[in-house]
Amino acid sequence: MNDIPLALPTLVGERTRLREWRPEDVGVVQEAAGDSLIPLVTTVPHTAGEAEALAFIGRQHDRLDSGAGYAFAIADGNDSAVGHIGLFFAGGARASVGYWIAPSHRRRGYALDALLTLTTWATGLENLDRVELYIEPGNQGSWRVAELAGYEREALLRAWKRIGGDPRDMYMYTRLTERALASSARS
Ligand SMILES: CC(C)(COP(=O)(O)OP(=O)(O)OC[C@H]1O[C@@H](n2cnc3c(N)ncnc32)[C@H](O)[C@@H]1OP(=O)(O)O)[C@@H](O)C(=O)NCCC(=O)NCCS
């Protein structure tokens, strides 16, 4: 991943800006902590305490430093954070995406716009061939967002991940880069 930029870019979509997490975004993390799913499948804390939420924000800055990937706050037109999206390296030329939108900001197109924006950028990175999403079959909202963003359902991975202590199946959705698509079509 030598040519991957070492600084977090700001990515501009039609409805969202993907930018660095800031301490003043703490309220949206506290709101997400109260969601029934987000703390189970992400590192958002299970409690709405300010210190825990600030620690979450601090950890997002470590993702780049540790080489794990890129963690962005999804900001609306007023530059207020409404959610989170990250691109994490998964070995080889693969990366996976995770996202959430705080409950009070849903159904305004933010997740779709953020995913489109991140994917356009990620599929232009020289050393990536494939971007993946892992989504529970019952999470229709998330897989509809993925499909609207051009991701293809490639597989049902049985007992892929434990959530809340239980083995859960996951759909794997993928988007390939143009170069990878051309190569895949030839084989
Ligand atoms: C899934 C999630 C990210 C969607 O965020 P969002 O900003 O509300 O999604 P968008 O507004 O961009 O939705 C775009 C389209 O996707 C579909 N969609 C989104 N949420 C949906 C839902 N709950 N049910 C059915 N369709 C849904 C709709 O077609 C929607 O367009 P419409 O509102 O014009 O009908 C959000 O509900 C969330 O954070 N959920 C909890 C965490 C999570 O599931 N993260 C993903 C883990 S894989």
The ligand as a Gaussian input file, in Angstrom:
#p B3LYP/6-31G(d) Opt

LIG

0 1
 C      -28.340000       1.372000       7.145000
 C      -28.102000       2.870000       7.387000
 C      -26.593000       3.160000       7.287000
 C      -28.850000       3.660000       6.290000
 O      -28.527000       5.046000       6.446000
 P      -29.450000       6.186000       5.813000
 O      -28.656000       7.438000       5.762000
 O      -30.749000       6.232000       6.537000
 O      -29.697000       5.635000       4.339000
 P      -30.093000       6.543000       3.083000
 O      -30.982000       7.655000       3.501000
 O      -28.855000       6.894000       2.319000
 O      -30.940000       5.482000       2.238000
 C      -30.851000       5.403000       0.812000
 C      -31.894000       4.395000       0.351000
 O      -31.593000       3.110000       0.920000
 C      -32.833000       2.457000       1.284000
 N      -32.966000       2.361000       2.741000
 C      -32.246000       2.992000       3.692000
 N      -32.640000       2.614000       4.918000
 C      -33.650000       1.741000       4.742000
 C      -34.456000       0.989000       5.628000
 N      -34.335000       1.087000       6.957000
 N      -35.389000       0.160000       5.091000
 C      -35.517000       0.024000       3.762000
 N      -34.771000       0.720000       2.862000
 C      -33.839000       1.568000       3.354000
 C      -33.933000       3.338000       0.713000
 O      -34.132000       2.941000      -0.641000
 C      -33.283000       4.712000       0.781000
 O      -33.862000       5.622000      -0.109000
 P      -35.253000       6.371000       0.313000
 O      -35.083000       6.889000       1.724000
 O      -35.355000       7.456000      -0.717000
 O      -36.325000       5.330000       0.211000
 C      -28.658000       3.309000       8.769000
 O      -29.979000       2.859000       8.908000
 C      -27.826000       2.764000       9.921000
 O      -26.848000       3.376000      10.318000
 N      -28.237000       1.615000      10.493000
 C      -27.547000       1.040000      11.652000
 C      -26.122000       0.664000      11.378000
 C      -25.960000      -0.212000      10.162000
 O      -26.816000      -1.026000       9.829000
 N      -24.826000      -0.041000       9.492000
 C      -24.486000      -0.868000       8.337000
 C      -23.901000      -2.153000       8.842000
 S      -23.580000      -3.234000       7.463000

